[in-house]
Amino acid sequence: MSEASTPAPGPEPAAPAAPVEPKESKLEGEGVDEQEAAQPEAQGFTYDNGQRFVIPTTRDVMSQLFVPWHWTIMQVFTWSIFSLHLFFYFSGLPNWFFICLTLFWRGMYNVGLGYVLKRQSETQFITHWIAGLQPGSLQDRTVRFLVNNFLGPNNGFEKHPAPYNAWILFRNGVDNVLANDVLAFLLFALRYMETVDSGLDVLSIVVGLLLGLMSMWAKIDAHRVVGDYAWYWGDFFYGKDCELIFGGVFNMFPHPMYTVAYAWYYAAFFVTRSAEVAIVGIVAHLCQIVFLVLVETPHMDKIYGAESGSIADESELIRQGYVTDKEPVFLLNLDLTSAHGISLIFTLFYVTLFHLMDLDVGWCIVHALVWRAVYAVGCGALLRRQSRDEFWTSHFLKQGKTRQDAFEQWKRLYNFVLTVTVTSFAMLALRLFKAPESYFSSEFLARVSVSSLLFALQYWSSTSTWHALGATGWYYGDFFIRDVPFKMTYAGIYRYSNNPDTITSYAAMYGLAILCRSKTLGSIALVSQLAQFAFLRFVEMPHTNMLYGEHKRDDAALWATIKEKLRKARQLQRDPREREQFVQQIKSSARELTITAKEAVIEDFKVNITRAASDLERVRAWLSRRRGGERTSVRAILDDVDKIKAQISALGARLVRSDRKASENTDEEMLESPGSGSETPASPATKKRL
């Protein structure tokens, strides 16, 4: 199971292909097209009747939460809870209180928001509730106030359909949950901070800080790719005219918002060096993975369609009798009335009995290694010979059997050997496991947490491989099938790694080694993984090169990105002109960011002035009704407000024109080549700005 291959007619697609997927919506796994997300006039549509509307621009979470003049009533509420948490922290409450506080907010996220989003995906209940509100009722006035308070007086509740208003209402609560979830964990981690006693502690803190920076980068880049629409699960409420892409961090890591973006949990462990922080962090991360599996992935498949791998192309193979729609994998779908099923069950019984007998543990170790050799060396030699001269298939053809019979017998043999090999290792782990003094000690719970995380990684890797390859790829069908065309595919887990079975498919073995605190198990796991690398080098790669040739991808997305960055760094080091142009591009980008920031500040002033004018207008109207006429003082204030608005607009326009002109002059200077008298072609980014 090296690079994913799947039978299917037709031309070779580009790799990796981008399906029509985010979050990554952000639905996590993938990202919404940022060019669409950046358009101020982006078009949305409702799911029920297809009504189209213009999606207004909203502020991102950091601006909304940390810029005081952007605060709404919900941000004030969030900061009030922040203050309450800080009061708890400095009040001398016991440490277990902060564990409970962390688990509470994690439950609010994964259970609370998960339940709301699941119901919204299935029934659109929030949308229907808002659409059915009785005008003038308390609920209606409250919802209108919250939506208008978030969007502003000139872009409020009445100008948007119910699904969009439902999303804005949902966002008001989400910011509160997400922000307090982060703060609660940080306060909990600080409570369990260990003192720094050695250079190893300092190294651990440095590693933690690097992990924290990586996590921050992943979140920032993910938000850049997906935008607010996907970040806040907008596709649970309404649709948007955009495609799902794999850009930035989404092209390097699977579901980065649920994997690498949560590296800060492990960063907290390295900084605090506390087993309690490790346990709670791993449990919280596993809860987030469950949220992804149960809430986001089903919705993503429902809205955008499941990403198709080889399974969608196996209809021809099923028709010809090479595979069925329920192939046995380990004990799953095993026919207990067949000779294969009965022999496998009896063999597993023998393996279990062998390890439970009162034998020296050395025999159990040898037993596990022998079956690993049968799997890696035996099956590897058979596949290598089959690739060269179809040894296995020819044997059955000489006996009057068919290619289908040959492949069927191979599938039974492979599943038999794989199942017994895995069972032998698991029984050896059971034999080597020693009960701890206390099952509730921090050390044992930490080992259980780490092992659980590795088991989850193994499960995800195996199931993702199956979904990407299908039964044919799982059983190395391209070694045996010659009358159905194959093609390379880089869907699912193969988008991120050419050979995931050599990297993540041994996570459970290391998990058992950690759980049992056994160097023997760790050594066998390492030997098994090295054997898989040898299997890849001497069996799979030669066959893949022979069969697919130029259609084979050289590097996965992550490694290709790293190599490209290194290439650019070497080029900058060698070429002074490239360095100069790079510096000028940085300066130009910084200038553009400054212009954008000024525009945003000016726009904020204009919005605040507009809100103040609206409020004063309501005061004037109220005074007019109460006193029977307009108040001259209020009218004068309104006139002053209009003058201030005009002055700010004029000042902002002058600032923007001045900085734009300076930026364009700098970009024009970048077109001149230093020293040679010739012209250096402008980079695509420079041409775009000019």
Secondary structure, 3 states (H helix, E strand, C coil): CCCCEEECCCCCCCCCCCCCCCECCECCECEECHHHHCCCCCEEECCCCCCEEECCCCCCHHHHHHCHHHCCHHHHHHHHHHHHHHHHHCCCCCHHHHHHHHHHHHHHHHHHHHHHHHHHHHHCHHHHHHHCCCCCCHHHHHHHHHHHHHHCCCCCHHHCCHHHHHHHHHHHHHHHHHHHHHHHHHHHHHHCCCCCCCHHHHHHHHHHHHHHHHHHHHHHHHHHHHHHHHHCCHHHCCEECCCEECCHHHHCCCCHHHCHHHHHHHHHHHHHCCHHHHHHHHHHHHHHHHHHHHHHHHHHHHHHCCCCCHHHHCHHHHHHCCCCCCCCECCECCCCCCHHHHHHHHHHHHHHHHHHCCCCHHHHHHHHHHHHHHHHHHHHHHHHHHHHHCHHHHHHHHCCCCHHHHHHHHHHHHHHHHHHHHHHHHHHHHHHCCCCCCCCCHHHHHHHHHHHHHHHHHHHHHHHHHHHHHHHHHCCHHHCCCCCCEEECCCHHHHCCCCHHHCCCCHHHHHHHHHHCCHHHHHHHHHHHHHHHHHHHHHHHHHHHHHHHHHCCCCCHHHHHHHHHHHHHHHHHHCHHHHHHHHHHHHHHHHHHHHHHHHHHHHHHHHHHHHHHHHHHHHHHHHHHHHCCCCHHHHHHHHHHHHHHHHHHHHHHHHHHHHHHHHHHHHHHCCECCCCCCECCCCHHHHHHC
